[in-house]
Amino acid sequence: MVMIFFGDASGKYRVVDARATRGFDYPPRSNYFVAELEQFEDRILHAFQHAAQKSEDAGVRTIAQRYMPEVSRDHAQMRDLKHAKAA
């Protein structure tokens, strides 16, 4: 019964939401979870930069360039939060 319940529940929660919740609401491990979120933001930022600069599809480049300021802002906020929690 436990295996069935766990398997059923495991696909219903997004990892990013879970990390964000634990990062802000669970002080003993918040630095760890915020650092993981910042690493995730790094990967997103690099993917957008790559798409904006090197994609062969003009539509992909346009979309990436359009959202790059927002992605960069979110990345900076997460980086600042990580540094604030480390201090």
N, CA and C atoms as a LAMMPS dump frame, in Angstrom:
ITEM: TIMESTEP
0
ITEM: NUMBER OF ATOMS
261
ITEM: BOX BOUNDS ff ff ff
-5.0000000000000000e+02 5.0000000000000000e+02
-5.0000000000000000e+02 5.0000000000000000e+02
-5.0000000000000000e+02 5.0000000000000000e+02
ITEM: ATOMS id mol type element x y z
1 1 1 N 0.824 -1.198 0
2 1 2 C 0 0 0
3 1 3 C 0.862 1.254 0
4 2 1 N 1.932 1.272 0.758
5 2 2 C 2.792 2.449 0.824
6 2 3 C 3.425 2.727 -0.535
7 3 1 N 3.9 1.702 -1.212
8 3 2 C 4.538 1.876 -2.512
9 3 3 C 3.545 2.447 -3.526
10 4 1 N 2.324 1.994 -3.481
11 4 2 C 1.316 2.49 -4.415
12 4 3 C 1.031 3.957 -4.128
13 5 1 N 0.879 4.305 -2.847
14 5 2 C 0.601 5.69 -2.484
15 5 3 C 1.765 6.587 -2.862
16 6 1 N 2.983 6.166 -2.57
17 6 2 C 4.151 6.99 -2.879
18 6 3 C 4.284 7.201 -4.38
19 7 1 N 4.125 6.157 -5.133
20 7 2 C 4.21 6.268 -6.581
21 7 3 C 3.156 7.187 -7.148
22 8 1 N 1.99 7.161 -6.56
23 8 2 C 0.899 8.009 -7.013
24 8 3 C 1.178 9.47 -6.676
25 9 1 N 1.738 9.731 -5.518
26 9 2 C 1.972 11.1 -5.075
27 9 3 C 3.238 11.701 -5.667
28 10 1 N 4.182 10.891 -6.086
29 10 2 C 5.481 11.417 -6.491
30 10 3 C 5.423 12.274 -7.743
31 11 1 N 4.495 12.06 -8.618
32 11 2 C 4.438 12.821 -9.846
33 11 3 C 3.594 14.087 -9.785
34 12 1 N 3.057 14.411 -8.641
35 12 2 C 2.13 15.529 -8.544
36 12 3 C 2.789 16.841 -8.12
37 13 1 N 4.038 16.82 -7.709
38 13 2 C 4.685 18.014 -7.185
39 13 3 C 5.871 18.397 -8.047
40 14 1 N 5.952 19.664 -8.416
41 14 2 C 7.078 20.138 -9.208
42 14 3 C 8.289 20.315 -8.314
43 15 1 N 9.44 19.924 -8.786
44 15 2 C 10.672 19.998 -8.004
45 15 3 C 11.002 21.44 -7.646
46 16 1 N 10.845 22.353 -8.59
47 16 2 C 11.17 23.75 -8.326
48 16 3 C 10.287 24.302 -7.213
49 17 1 N 9.001 23.995 -7.241
50 17 2 C 8.108 24.457 -6.183
51 17 3 C 8.503 23.882 -4.836
52 18 1 N 8.856 22.611 -4.814
53 18 2 C 9.252 21.971 -3.564
54 18 3 C 10.524 22.596 -3.016
55 19 1 N 11.508 22.85 -3.879
56 19 2 C 12.76 23.468 -3.437
57 19 3 C 12.521 24.881 -2.932
58 20 1 N 11.688 25.63 -3.637
59 20 2 C 11.405 27.003 -3.219
60 20 3 C 10.72 27.019 -1.859
61 21 1 N 9.749 26.151 -1.671
62 21 2 C 9.041 26.08 -0.397
63 21 3 C 9.996 25.727 0.73
64 22 1 N 10.836 24.72 0.519
65 22 2 C 11.778 24.307 1.549
66 22 3 C 12.851 25.373 1.755
67 23 1 N 13.204 26.082 0.716
68 23 2 C 14.23 27.104 0.827
69 23 3 C 13.803 28.284 1.673
70 24 1 N 12.531 28.619 1.619
71 24 2 C 12.066 29.782 2.344
72 24 3 C 11.408 29.446 3.681
73 25 1 N 10.913 28.24 3.832
74 25 2 C 10.13 27.904 5.013
75 25 3 C 10.81 26.924 5.974
76 26 1 N 12.017 26.502 5.667
77 26 2 C 12.672 25.5 6.507
78 26 3 C 14.093 25.976 6.809
79 27 1 N 14.249 26.818 7.838
80 27 2 C 15.534 27.475 8.109
81 27 3 C 16.757 26.554 8.204
82 28 1 N 16.673 25.365 8.819
83 28 2 C 17.904 24.565 8.918
84 28 3 C 18.521 24.187 7.572
85 29 1 N 17.723 24.055 6.547
86 29 2 C 18.253 23.652 5.241
87 29 3 C 18.05 24.728 4.173
88 30 1 N 17.624 25.914 4.562
89 30 2 C 17.282 26.931 3.567
90 30 3 C 18.465 27.321 2.696
91 31 1 N 19.672 27.408 3.26
92 31 2 C 20.837 27.769 2.447
93 31 3 C 21.063 26.742 1.344
94 32 1 N 20.904 25.477 1.669
95 32 2 C 21.086 24.402 0.692
96 32 3 C 20.067 24.51 -0.444
97 33 1 N 18.797 24.69 -0.086
98 33 2 C 17.75 24.729 -1.102
99 33 3 C 17.845 25.999 -1.957
100 34 1 N 18.187 27.117 -1.343
101 34 2 C 18.356 28.353 -2.114
102 34 3 C 19.543 28.216 -3.064
103 35 1 N 20.614 27.566 -2.632
104 35 2 C 21.762 27.33 -3.514
105 35 3 C 21.362 26.444 -4.693
106 36 1 N 20.54 25.437 -4.438
107 36 2 C 20.065 24.586 -5.538
108 36 3 C 19.205 25.377 -6.521
109 37 1 N 18.354 26.245 -6.001
110 37 2 C 17.535 27.073 -6.883
111 37 3 C 18.408 28.009 -7.716
112 38 1 N 19.462 28.537 -7.113
113 38 2 C 20.349 29.43 -7.848
114 38 3 C 21.075 28.668 -8.956
115 39 1 N 21.471 27.429 -8.696
116 39 2 C 22.093 26.604 -9.731
117 39 3 C 21.098 26.331 -10.864
118 40 1 N 19.852 26.097 -10.52
119 40 2 C 18.811 25.898 -11.519
120 40 3 C 18.64 27.162 -12.368
121 41 1 N 18.645 28.317 -11.709
122 41 2 C 18.557 29.584 -12.427
123 41 3 C 19.773 29.766 -13.341
124 42 1 N 20.956 29.33 -12.904
125 42 2 C 22.155 29.388 -13.757
126 42 3 C 21.935 28.614 -15.046
127 43 1 N 21.413 27.397 -14.913
128 43 2 C 21.181 26.569 -16.102
129 43 3 C 20.157 27.208 -17.047
130 44 1 N 19.113 27.794 -16.479
131 44 2 C 18.113 28.467 -17.304
132 44 3 C 18.738 29.66 -18.026
133 45 1 N 19.51 30.465 -17.294
134 45 2 C 20.141 31.634 -17.895
135 45 3 C 21.07 31.228 -19.03
136 46 1 N 21.891 30.2 -18.814
137 46 2 C 22.81 29.754 -19.861
138 46 3 C 22.052 29.205 -21.074
139 47 1 N 20.959 28.528 -20.839
140 47 2 C 20.158 28.009 -21.958
141 47 3 C 19.579 29.158 -22.772
142 48 1 N 19.083 30.194 -22.1
143 48 2 C 18.556 31.347 -22.815
144 48 3 C 19.658 32.073 -23.577
145 49 1 N 20.82 32.235 -22.953
146 49 2 C 21.935 32.894 -23.641
147 49 3 C 22.345 32.11 -24.883
148 50 1 N 22.426 30.815 -24.744
149 50 2 C 22.796 29.971 -25.88
150 50 3 C 21.76 30.09 -26.993
151 51 1 N 20.494 30.028 -26.641
152 51 2 C 19.428 30.126 -27.64
153 51 3 C 19.435 31.501 -28.307
154 52 1 N 19.673 32.555 -27.545
155 52 2 C 19.65 33.911 -28.095
156 52 3 C 20.815 34.157 -29.042
157 53 1 N 21.941 33.495 -28.795
158 53 2 C 23.14 33.764 -29.587
159 53 3 C 23.393 32.748 -30.684
160 54 1 N 23.056 31.48 -30.441
161 54 2 C 23.524 30.436 -31.349
162 54 3 C 22.427 29.607 -32.019
163 55 1 N 21.178 29.908 -31.738
164 55 2 C 20.115 29.122 -32.358
165 55 3 C 20.039 29.434 -33.852
166 56 1 N 19.821 28.395 -34.629
167 56 2 C 19.672 28.58 -36.073
168 56 3 C 18.278 29.081 -36.437
169 57 1 N 17.34 28.927 -35.534
170 57 2 C 15.96 29.337 -35.768
171 57 3 C 15.77 30.788 -35.298
172 58 1 N 15.399 31.655 -36.233
173 58 2 C 15.22 33.073 -35.898
174 58 3 C 14.11 33.273 -34.863
175 59 1 N 13.069 32.459 -34.904
176 59 2 C 11.988 32.564 -33.926
177 59 3 C 12.453 32.255 -32.516
178 60 1 N 13.304 31.243 -32.389
179 60 2 C 13.845 30.882 -31.076
180 60 3 C 14.729 32.008 -30.556
181 61 1 N 15.568 32.563 -31.429
182 61 2 C 16.432 33.676 -31.015
183 61 3 C 15.599 34.867 -30.55
184 62 1 N 14.538 35.169 -31.284
185 62 2 C 13.679 36.305 -30.932
186 62 3 C 13.02 36.102 -29.572
187 63 1 N 12.488 34.918 -29.346
188 63 2 C 11.838 34.624 -28.061
189 63 3 C 12.851 34.686 -26.924
190 64 1 N 14.018 34.089 -27.12
191 64 2 C 15.045 34.093 -26.075
192 64 3 C 15.483 35.517 -25.769
193 65 1 N 15.673 36.333 -26.793
194 65 2 C 16.082 37.721 -26.574
195 65 3 C 14.982 38.527 -25.895
196 66 1 N 13.745 38.206 -26.207
197 66 2 C 12.616 38.922 -25.602
198 66 3 C 12.541 38.678 -24.094
199 67 1 N 12.761 37.426 -23.684
200 67 2 C 12.637 37.078 -22.268
201 67 3 C 13.947 37.149 -21.499
202 68 1 N 15.061 37.437 -22.168
203 68 2 C 16.365 37.477 -21.487
204 68 3 C 16.407 38.476 -20.325
205 69 1 N 15.862 39.697 -20.457
206 69 2 C 15.901 40.614 -19.307
207 69 3 C 15.19 40.06 -18.067
208 70 1 N 14.05 39.412 -18.28
209 70 2 C 13.301 38.842 -17.15
210 70 3 C 14.065 37.677 -16.521
211 71 1 N 14.643 36.828 -17.357
212 71 2 C 15.42 35.693 -16.852
213 71 3 C 16.646 36.193 -16.101
214 72 1 N 17.313 37.201 -16.628
215 72 2 C 18.493 37.768 -15.957
216 72 3 C 18.116 38.391 -14.618
217 73 1 N 16.971 39.093 -14.586
218 73 2 C 16.516 39.701 -13.335
219 73 3 C 16.219 38.635 -12.279
220 74 1 N 15.516 37.571 -12.687
221 74 2 C 15.195 36.491 -11.748
222 74 3 C 16.467 35.817 -11.244
223 75 1 N 17.426 35.627 -12.131
224 75 2 C 18.7 35.014 -11.736
225 75 3 C 19.422 35.898 -10.718
226 76 1 N 19.431 37.198 -10.959
227 76 2 C 20.093 38.12 -10.031
228 76 3 C 19.403 38.115 -8.665
229 77 1 N 18.077 38.05 -8.653
230 77 2 C 17.354 37.997 -7.38
231 77 3 C 17.71 36.738 -6.597
232 78 1 N 17.793 35.604 -7.281
233 78 2 C 18.116 34.361 -6.594
234 78 3 C 19.556 34.387 -6.088
235 79 1 N 20.468 34.937 -6.888
236 79 2 C 21.86 35.049 -6.459
237 79 3 C 21.969 35.947 -5.226
238 80 1 N 21.254 37.078 -5.235
239 80 2 C 21.275 37.988 -4.09
240 80 3 C 20.691 37.313 -2.848
241 81 1 N 19.639 36.553 -3.019
242 81 2 C 19.036 35.838 -1.898
243 81 3 C 20.02 34.825 -1.318
244 82 1 N 20.724 34.119 -2.195
245 82 2 C 21.71 33.138 -1.733
246 82 3 C 22.808 33.827 -0.918
247 83 1 N 23.284 34.954 -1.414
248 83 2 C 24.344 35.684 -0.699
249 83 3 C 23.827 36.276 0.616
250 84 1 N 22.591 36.717 0.631
251 84 2 C 22.012 37.269 1.862
252 84 3 C 21.851 36.175 2.919
253 85 1 N 21.461 34.977 2.506
254 85 2 C 21.301 33.89 3.466
255 85 3 C 22.646 33.389 3.968
256 86 1 N 23.678 33.481 3.126
257 86 2 C 25.012 33.019 3.526
258 86 3 C 25.645 33.97 4.524
259 87 1 N 25.236 35.246 4.484
260 87 2 C 25.836 36.242 5.387
261 87 3 C 25.309 36.152 6.788
